[in-house]
């Protein structure tokens, strides 16, 4: 059950500020860490950070089928994840990559706090030509997309709005593509 909190998003860094996940370390000052990660992911391009911040902060508002979301964010040919999958439903970001582990273990990129989720349950992937995908890692309770169980170790392409299920936990997949910002010409 979702608690009624203010509509303003909350930020959390505790599960991403471990050295194994991010070279960006520092005091866990929630919003500054989020901005540090965004600046890193966008190679310190302020215009791209400004374009991406709103979709990341408002992702929860786009969920139709679940209070939990996993948002794939594409930056040119790179990608990272934004999610609220944690005990407090606060926003967490990953660094740009092409693969992320999802599971109950805190060693996973996205630690899913649900007992029916295997330690390393599934893997998310990104390919600039194919988009985002998910692969079940032969988990006991399986990985499901739109109520269909995935075959273990077989990648499945995701699209915006897909409903992912790990154990009995349902997670909405959202996708955001950040385009290059056009700078006005000075004549």
N, C-alpha and C positions, 0 to 999 in steps of 0.2 A: 504494500500500500504506500502511496506517495504522500508524504506529509505536506501540509499546506505551508509553503514558505513564500517569501516575497518573490515577485517575478524577476528580480534582478539575479543574474547568474552568480554562483559562488565559484571560487577557484581553489584548487587543491594541487599541491605538488608532491605530497609525501610519497606516492607510489612511483613517481617518475624522477625524483631527484637522486636516485641511487647511481653511483658511478657506472654500473654495468649498463645503464640505459641511456645516460646522457653525459657528454663531456661538460655540459653547462652545470656547474654546481654553484652553490652559494647558499645563503640563508634562505629558509623556506618562507619568503615573503610572497604570498600567493600571486597576486596580480603581476608584480614585476617579473617573477619567474616565467609566467605565461608570455609576457611581452618579450623577454629574452629569447625564449624558444621560437616565437614567431619571427623575430628579427633574424635569428640564426637560419630558420627554414627559408626565409625570403632573401637571404644574403644581404641583409641590412638595407633593403629597398623599402623606404618609408611608404611610398605609394602603394606597393603591393601589400604591405602589412595593413594599411588603412582599408584596402579593398577586402581583405580576408577577415578582418576582425568582426564585422557585423554578422556574416554567416556563421562564424564559430560561436559567437555569443548568443545567437538566436536559434541555434540548431534545435533545442528542445521544443521550440514553438512549432516546428515542422513535423514533429512526431504525431502520427495518427493512431498507431496500433500498440505502442509501448511507451512507458516512461523512460526507457533506456535507449540510448542511441550510440551508434558507431558511425562517425562521419569521415569519409575519405576526402581529403583536400588535395587537389592537384595544382601544382605550381609549375608551369611550363611542362617539363618532362619528369618532374619529381613529385613525390607525394608524401603526405604524413596523415596521421589519424588524430581526430578530436573525439572525445567520448565523455560520457557522464557515468560510466560503469564503475561505481565505487559506492561505499556505504552512505556517503552524503550527497550523491548525485552532483558532484562538483565537476567543473570542466577540467579535463586533463588533455595534454598534447603529447605526441611523440615527435621525435626528430624525423626529418626526411629519411626515407628508406624504401626498400622494395618488398620487405617481408617483416611481419610482426606476429608474435605468438600470442594467443589468447588462451587463458587457463586459470585455474584456481591458484597456481603457484605465484608467489610475489616476484619470481624471476621472469615471468612472462611480461612482454611489453604492455599488454593490457591484462591486469590481474582482475579476474571476474570473481567477486565475493559470493559465490553460490555453491553449496555443497554438492549439487549434482553435476557440477562442471569438473572435468578431469584436470589433473595438474597441468598438462599441456594438451588442451582439448582440440584446438583448431589453429590454422595458420592463415593469416590474411596476406595477400600479395598484391603488388601493383606492377603492371607492365604498361609503358606509355602507348603501345599499340592496342592492347587488349583491355585495359582498365583494371578495376579491382576484382579480386577473386578471393574465394575462401576454400580451404581444404580441411576436411575432417581428418584428424590425426589418429584414427582408429580408436576413438573414445568410446567408453562403454555405453553412454546414453545417446551418442550420435550427435551430429550437427544437421540441422534442418534448415531449409530455405523455403519460405512460402509453403510450409506444412509438408514438404517433401524431404525425406531423409536422404542425405548425400552418401554416395558410396565412399568408403574410407580411402584416403590417399588419392582421390580424384579431384582436381581443381574444378571449381564451379564459378562462372562469371557472375558478378553481382551488378545490379542496376539500382538506381535511386529508388527508395521506397521498399526494397525487399525486406522481408521479415526473417531474421536469423534467429534460430533457437538453439541454445546450448543447454543441454539438460532440459529443465522446464523454464529456463529464463529466456524471455523473448526480447530481442534487440532490433531496433529499426536501423537499417542501413541508409545513410544519407550521403550524397555526393555533391561536392562543390568544386567547380573549376575556376581558378583565378586566372584571368586573362592578363596579358601585358597591358600596362597602363599607357595610353597614348599621351605624350607630352605635347602641349600646344607649341606651334612654331612661332618664333618671334621674327617678324619681317622687318 
